[in-house]
Amino acid sequence: MPDATPSTTPPKLDVKNLFISYTDRKGNTVQAVQDVSFEIGNKPGVGELAVFLGPSGCGKSTVLKAIAGLLMPDAGKILIDGAPLPEGTGADRGMVFQSYTSFGWRTVRQNVEYGLELKGVPAAERKKQALEIISQVGLKDFAEALPKQLSGGMKQRVAIARTLINKPKLVLMDEPFGALDPQTRWGMQTLILDILKKQDNTVLFVTHDISEAVFLADVIFVLSHRPAKVLHRLDVPYFESREASVKQSAEFKKLENQLLDLLHESKVQGNVRVGL
């Protein structure tokens, strides 16, 4: 995505010296995140997509959960637009998980409307907004279908629509396409980029797939093995085309190789892979 005009406003997301630990089944304290600091810029009218890239189990999802308000850090600060993160979850942050979380007894439209329903938005307005976002994610003909009638990719589109309709300041995506087949996964990657052009969202996206990271990201943060640390920041140049063919371009391959080198130099290559 092209850069917006430089701004003196605070970063959209500013994480400072984050430490997170948990107690395992044996009662031992395990350090999951160690002194993680990073910023995601505020680019009004453009939207920013940052990617956390690192091996499975390294602590990427733990950082996301702390930002979402699902767990409390041991130490550190999380700021949104320069203000401290409110305690607990909030409508300013929306999270999309890898597993599908739709209510089985509600239609696609009713699932997407759920957040607005909790806010007390009138039924007619809820329906109008839901149908608009459902159309954007390519499910116009399935608005009154039940989740059991949908494929995996379609269910994940519902989850994305249900998150975006609430217009969160931050969209947190925890390997949302990891369970999808390669063709569906590529389609979902393209969908996210198309929606960002319309929604102006700031997204933090977790993956361990290098190709996915390069295809989606404006900026990539490379994380170490657990306990998670931010080892590198890589700004991704703007690609004019986001067709599948871009993944075969020399510039795209160069970035993939650069990330592989960074991972190898940091001895964190582990199970990070070049994906489809």
C-alpha positions as CSV (number, residue, x, y, z in Angstrom):
1,M,0.0,0.0,0.0
2,P,1.3,3.5,-0.8
3,D,2.6,5.6,2.1
4,A,0.4,8.3,3.5
5,T,1.6,11.8,4.3
6,P,3.9,11.7,7.3
7,S,2.1,12.6,10.5
8,T,3.0,13.9,13.9
9,T,0.2,11.9,15.5
10,P,1.1,9.0,17.8
11,P,1.4,5.5,16.4
12,K,-1.8,3.5,16.0
13,L,-0.3,0.8,18.2
14,D,2.7,1.3,20.5
15,V,3.9,-1.7,22.5
16,K,6.7,-1.0,25.0
17,N,8.8,-3.6,27.0
18,L,6.1,-6.3,27.1
19,F,6.7,-9.3,29.4
20,I,4.2,-12.1,29.7
21,S,4.6,-15.4,31.6
22,Y,2.3,-18.3,32.6
23,T,2.2,-21.2,34.9
24,D,2.4,-24.6,33.3
25,R,0.7,-27.8,34.5
26,K,3.6,-28.6,36.8
27,G,3.4,-25.3,38.5
28,N,6.5,-23.9,36.8
29,T,6.7,-20.3,35.5
30,V,7.2,-20.1,31.8
31,Q,8.3,-16.9,30.1
32,A,6.3,-16.6,26.9
33,V,7.1,-13.0,25.9
34,Q,10.3,-11.1,26.8
35,D,10.8,-7.4,26.4
36,V,8.8,-7.0,23.2
37,S,8.6,-3.5,21.8
38,F,7.2,-2.3,18.4
39,E,5.1,0.3,16.7
40,I,2.5,0.3,14.0
41,G,2.1,3.6,12.3
42,N,-1.1,5.7,12.0
43,K,-1.8,6.2,8.3
44,P,-5.3,7.7,8.0
45,G,-7.0,6.9,4.7
46,V,-4.6,4.1,3.9
47,G,-4.7,1.5,6.6
48,E,-1.6,-0.4,7.8
49,L,-1.1,-4.2,7.8
50,A,1.7,-5.4,10.1
51,V,2.7,-9.1,10.3
52,F,4.2,-11.0,13.1
53,L,6.4,-13.7,11.6
54,G,7.9,-16.5,13.6
55,P,7.9,-20.2,14.5
56,S,4.8,-21.9,15.8
57,G,4.6,-21.6,19.6
58,C,7.0,-18.7,19.8
59,G,4.6,-16.3,21.6
60,K,3.1,-14.4,18.6
61,S,-0.5,-15.3,19.6
62,T,0.2,-14.4,23.3
63,V,1.1,-10.8,22.3
64,L,-2.1,-10.6,20.2
65,K,-4.2,-11.8,23.2
66,A,-2.6,-9.2,25.5
67,I,-3.4,-6.4,23.0
68,A,-7.0,-7.8,22.7
69,G,-7.3,-7.7,26.5
70,L,-7.7,-11.4,26.9
71,L,-4.7,-11.7,29.2
72,M,-2.8,-9.4,31.5
73,P,0.9,-8.8,30.9
74,D,3.4,-9.0,33.7
75,A,5.0,-5.7,32.7
76,G,5.1,-3.2,29.9
77,K,2.7,-0.8,28.2
78,I,0.3,-1.0,25.3
79,L,-0.9,2.2,23.8
80,I,-3.6,2.8,21.1
81,D,-3.5,6.3,19.5
82,G,-1.2,7.3,22.4
83,A,-3.6,6.3,25.1
84,P,-3.2,3.3,27.5
85,L,-5.0,0.2,26.6
86,P,-8.4,0.0,28.5
87,E,-8.6,-2.9,30.9
88,G,-10.2,-6.0,29.4
89,T,-11.6,-6.5,25.9
90,G,-13.2,-3.6,24.0
91,A,-14.9,-2.7,20.7
92,D,-11.8,-0.7,19.7
93,R,-10.1,-4.1,19.1
94,G,-11.5,-6.9,17.0
95,M,-10.0,-10.4,16.9
96,V,-10.2,-13.1,14.2
97,F,-9.1,-16.6,15.3
98,Q,-7.9,-19.5,13.3
99,S,-10.9,-21.6,14.4
100,Y,-14.3,-20.7,13.3
101,T,-16.4,-19.1,16.0
102,S,-19.9,-18.5,14.5
103,F,-23.0,-19.2,16.4
104,G,-24.5,-22.3,14.8
105,W,-28.1,-21.4,15.4
106,R,-27.8,-17.9,13.8
107,T,-27.8,-17.1,10.1
108,V,-24.8,-15.5,8.5
109,R,-26.5,-12.1,8.7
110,Q,-27.5,-12.6,12.4
111,N,-23.9,-13.7,13.2
112,V,-22.6,-10.5,11.6
113,E,-25.1,-8.3,13.3
114,Y,-24.3,-9.7,16.8
115,G,-21.9,-6.9,17.8
116,L,-24.3,-4.2,16.7
117,E,-27.1,-6.0,18.6
118,L,-25.1,-5.8,21.8
119,K,-24.6,-2.1,21.2
120,G,-28.4,-1.6,20.9
121,V,-28.4,-0.6,17.2
122,P,-31.9,-0.7,15.8
123,A,-32.8,-3.9,13.9
124,A,-33.3,-2.1,10.5
125,E,-29.9,-0.4,10.7
126,R,-28.2,-3.6,11.9
127,K,-29.6,-5.5,8.9
128,K,-28.5,-2.7,6.5
129,Q,-24.9,-2.6,7.8
130,A,-24.7,-6.4,8.0
131,L,-25.8,-6.9,4.4
132,E,-23.3,-4.3,3.2
133,I,-20.3,-6.0,4.9
134,I,-21.5,-9.4,3.9
135,S,-21.6,-8.3,0.3
136,Q,-18.0,-7.0,0.6
137,V,-16.7,-10.4,1.8
138,G,-18.4,-12.1,-1.1
139,L,-21.3,-13.8,0.8
140,K,-24.3,-11.8,-0.5
141,D,-26.1,-15.0,-1.7
142,F,-25.6,-16.7,1.7
143,A,-26.8,-14.0,4.1
144,E,-29.7,-16.2,5.4
145,A,-27.7,-19.5,5.4
146,L,-26.6,-21.3,8.6
147,P,-22.9,-21.8,9.3
148,K,-23.3,-25.6,8.8
149,Q,-24.1,-24.9,5.1
150,L,-20.8,-23.0,4.6
151,S,-17.3,-24.1,3.6
152,G,-14.3,-23.4,5.8
153,G,-13.3,-20.3,3.8
154,M,-16.9,-19.0,3.9
155,K,-17.1,-19.4,7.6
156,Q,-13.9,-17.4,8.0
157,R,-15.4,-14.7,5.8
158,V,-18.3,-14.5,8.3
159,A,-15.8,-14.1,11.2
160,I,-14.0,-11.3,9.3
161,A,-17.3,-9.5,8.5
162,R,-18.5,-9.9,12.1
163,T,-15.3,-8.2,13.3
164,L,-15.1,-5.4,10.7
165,I,-18.8,-4.3,11.1
166,N,-17.9,-3.0,14.6
167,K,-15.2,-0.7,13.0
168,P,-12.4,-1.5,15.5
169,K,-9.3,0.7,15.6
170,L,-7.3,-2.5,15.5
171,V,-8.0,-5.8,13.8
172,L,-6.0,-8.7,15.3
173,M,-5.8,-11.8,13.2
174,D,-4.3,-15.0,14.7
175,E,-3.3,-17.3,11.7
176,P,-6.9,-16.9,10.4
177,F,-6.1,-18.8,7.2
178,G,-4.0,-21.6,8.6
179,A,-6.6,-24.3,8.3
180,L,-7.6,-23.5,4.7
181,D,-6.4,-25.2,1.5
182,P,-3.9,-23.3,-0.6
183,Q,-6.3,-21.9,-3.2
184,T,-8.8,-20.8,-0.6
185,R,-6.0,-19.3,1.5
186,W,-4.8,-17.2,-1.4
187,G,-8.4,-16.0,-2.1
188,M,-8.7,-14.9,1.6
189,Q,-5.4,-13.1,1.5
190,T,-6.6,-11.1,-1.6
191,L,-10.0,-10.5,0.2
192,I,-8.2,-8.9,3.2
193,L,-6.3,-6.5,1.0
194,D,-9.4,-5.5,-0.9
195,I,-11.3,-4.9,2.3
196,L,-8.5,-2.8,3.7
197,K,-8.9,-0.4,0.8
198,K,-12.5,0.2,1.8
199,Q,-12.4,0.0,5.6
200,D,-9.1,1.8,6.4
201,N,-8.3,-0.7,9.2
202,T,-5.0,-1.2,11.0
203,V,-4.3,-4.9,11.1
204,L,-1.8,-7.0,13.1
205,F,-1.6,-10.4,11.4
206,V,0.1,-13.5,12.9
207,T,1.6,-16.1,10.6
208,H,4.5,-18.5,10.3
209,D,4.3,-18.5,6.5
210,I,6.9,-16.3,4.8
211,S,5.0,-16.0,1.5
212,E,1.8,-15.0,3.2
213,A,3.8,-12.4,5.2
214,V,5.3,-10.8,2.2
215,F,2.1,-10.8,0.2
216,L,0.0,-9.1,2.9
217,A,2.3,-6.9,4.9
218,D,3.3,-3.2,4.9
219,V,5.8,-4.1,7.7
220,I,7.0,-7.4,9.0
221,F,8.3,-8.1,12.6
222,V,10.4,-11.2,12.8
223,L,10.1,-12.9,16.2
224,S,12.4,-15.4,17.9
225,H,11.7,-18.7,19.5
226,R,9.9,-18.6,22.9
227,P,10.3,-16.4,24.8
228,A,9.2,-14.1,22.0
229,K,11.4,-11.2,21.2
230,V,11.2,-8.8,18.2
231,L,14.5,-9.5,16.3
232,H,14.0,-7.6,13.1
233,R,11.7,-5.1,11.4
234,L,11.3,-5.2,7.6
235,D,9.4,-2.6,5.6
236,V,7.8,-4.2,2.5
237,P,7.8,-2.2,-0.7
238,Y,4.5,-1.4,-2.4
239,F,3.5,-4.0,-5.1
240,E,1.4,-2.5,-7.9
241,S,-0.2,-5.9,-8.5
242,R,-1.6,-8.3,-5.9
243,E,-2.4,-11.1,-8.3
244,A,-1.0,-14.5,-7.7
245,S,1.8,-13.9,-10.3
246,V,3.4,-11.3,-8.0
247,K,4.6,-14.2,-5.8
248,Q,6.8,-15.4,-8.7
249,S,8.4,-11.9,-9.3
250,A,12.1,-11.3,-8.6
251,E,11.3,-8.7,-6.0
252,F,8.9,-10.9,-4.1
253,K,11.4,-13.8,-4.1
254,K,14.2,-11.4,-3.0
255,L,12.1,-10.5,0.1
256,E,11.3,-14.1,0.9
257,N,15.0,-14.9,0.7
258,Q,15.9,-11.9,2.9
259,L,13.5,-13.1,5.5
260,L,14.9,-16.6,5.4
261,D,18.4,-15.2,5.9
262,L,17.2,-13.1,8.9
263,L,15.6,-16.1,10.4
264,H,18.6,-18.3,9.8
265,E,21.1,-15.7,11.2
266,S,19.0,-15.4,14.3
267,K,18.8,-19.2,14.7
268,V,15.0,-19.1,14.7
269,Q,14.2,-20.7,11.4
270,G,12.6,-23.7,13.2
271,N,9.4,-24.6,11.4
272,V,8.9,-21.3,9.6
273,R,8.1,-22.2,6.0
274,V,7.8,-20.6,2.6
275,G,4.1,-21.1,1.8
276,L,1.8,-20.9,-1.2
